């Protein structure tokens, strides 16, 4: 699914987020809820690795601010209200 990435000091752009399994969704939410987990660069990077199929080289093309914004976008998309079919 396509998602819009927005943030301070970055130009808005779109990213492709993969359809997450329930286990992947749980892993991201567990990371967010865990108050003892440090919200450092590795935290944001792990969310991108879970939420996309990007290689390290593709991720490395983004600035730190963009990486944090992408991870935030993944978190938002993961937790949008799911519509019942």
C-alpha positions as CSV (number, residue, x, y, z in Angstrom):
1,X,0.0,0.0,0.0
2,X,1.1,3.5,-0.7
3,X,1.5,5.9,2.2
4,X,2.4,9.6,2.4
5,X,5.4,10.5,4.5
6,X,5.3,14.0,6.1
7,X,7.5,15.5,8.8
8,X,9.4,18.5,10.0
9,X,12.3,19.5,7.8
10,X,11.5,17.0,5.1
11,X,9.7,17.2,1.8
12,X,6.5,15.1,1.6
13,X,6.9,11.9,-0.4
14,X,5.2,8.5,-0.9
15,X,6.5,5.1,0.2
16,X,5.3,1.6,-0.4
17,X,4.4,-0.2,2.8
18,X,3.9,-4.0,2.7
19,X,0.8,-5.7,4.0
20,X,1.8,-6.8,7.5
21,X,1.0,-10.1,9.0
22,X,-0.6,-10.1,12.4
23,X,2.8,-11.1,14.0
24,X,4.6,-8.2,12.3
25,X,1.9,-5.8,13.4
26,X,2.2,-7.2,17.0
27,X,6.0,-6.8,16.9
28,X,5.8,-3.2,15.9
29,X,3.1,-2.5,18.5
30,X,5.1,-4.3,21.2
31,X,8.1,-2.1,20.4
32,X,6.0,1.1,20.7
33,X,4.3,0.0,23.9
34,X,7.5,-1.1,25.6
35,X,8.4,2.0,27.7
36,X,11.9,0.6,28.5
37,X,12.8,0.2,24.9
38,X,15.1,3.0,23.7
39,X,13.7,4.9,20.8
40,X,17.1,5.2,19.2
41,X,18.0,5.0,15.5
42,X,17.9,1.2,15.6
43,X,14.3,1.3,16.8
44,X,13.2,3.3,13.8
45,X,15.3,1.2,11.4
46,X,13.7,-2.0,12.7
47,X,10.2,-0.6,12.1
48,X,11.2,0.1,8.5
49,X,12.7,-3.3,8.0
50,X,9.4,-4.9,9.3
51,X,7.2,-2.6,7.3
52,X,8.9,-2.6,3.9
53,X,10.8,-4.9,1.6
54,X,13.7,-2.4,1.3
55,X,17.3,-3.4,1.2
56,X,19.8,-1.7,3.5
57,X,21.1,0.3,0.5
58,X,17.6,1.6,-0.2
59,X,17.1,2.6,3.4
60,X,20.5,4.2,3.5
61,X,19.5,6.7,0.8
62,X,17.3,8.5,3.3
63,X,18.4,11.0,5.9
64,X,17.9,10.3,9.6
65,X,14.9,12.7,9.7
66,X,13.3,10.9,6.7
67,X,13.9,7.5,8.3
68,X,12.1,8.5,11.5
69,X,9.3,10.0,9.5
70,X,9.0,6.8,7.4
71,X,8.9,4.6,10.5
72,X,6.2,6.9,12.0
73,X,4.2,6.6,8.8
74,X,4.4,2.8,9.1
75,X,3.2,2.9,12.7
76,X,0.2,5.1,11.7
77,X,-0.7,2.8,8.7
78,X,-0.3,-0.3,10.9
79,X,-2.7,1.0,13.5
80,X,-5.4,2.6,11.3
81,X,-8.8,1.4,12.2
82,X,-9.4,-1.9,10.3
83,X,-12.7,-1.9,8.4
84,X,-14.8,-5.1,8.7
85,X,-15.6,-6.7,5.4
